[in-house]
Amino acid sequence: MAAIGYARVSSTGQSLEVQTEKLIAAGVEPDHLFAEKRSGTTAKDRPELDAALRSVRKGDVLIVTKMDRLARSVSDLRSIVDQLNTKGVGFRVLDQAAVDTTTPNGRLMLNMLAAFAEFETDLRKERQREGIEKAKDRGVYKGRPVTLPRDQVKALKAEGLGATEIAKRLSMGRASVYRLLNEVAA
């Protein structure tokens, strides 16, 4: 039986050091430690998580410091834990000691805490949307600046070029060219 550790932070400015130290103190060998700097909003596109999940064997335990380091949605968490269960691998969360899928109480706590974590993420997104709307109302937030070269598209069309050639010359998508040409025509 091996302890496999997984650590994750969301941005490159954050440090993995605290998590990796806790995992090693919990018995994870450095060569069984997987760490990455990726967003946790989805389990997709996380190569170190994929590597950790491929490396676990029957009887191993995957350990994280906090549940949201592994997943931020109930569906992702459920999917990962189901993969682990299928392989006969346990799951443990250090900072939430009650979460240990090798026990019935631990499995119950896992599901309850996962639901709360997803709820918290939804609330954070809602507050962010509200803040953006208020900023828009005050004229502070104007969104992403327009980067499409309307004038260049218009000029190249006037020269008689088609959408495909305009897209090639301006290194942009043909659909964007058509959208701009429709805007100009309207």
Helices and strands as residue ranges (DSSP letters): E 3-9, H 17-25, G 30-32, E 33-37, H 47-55, E 61-64, H 67-70, H 74-87, E 90-93, H 104-138, H 150-158, H 163-170, H 174-185
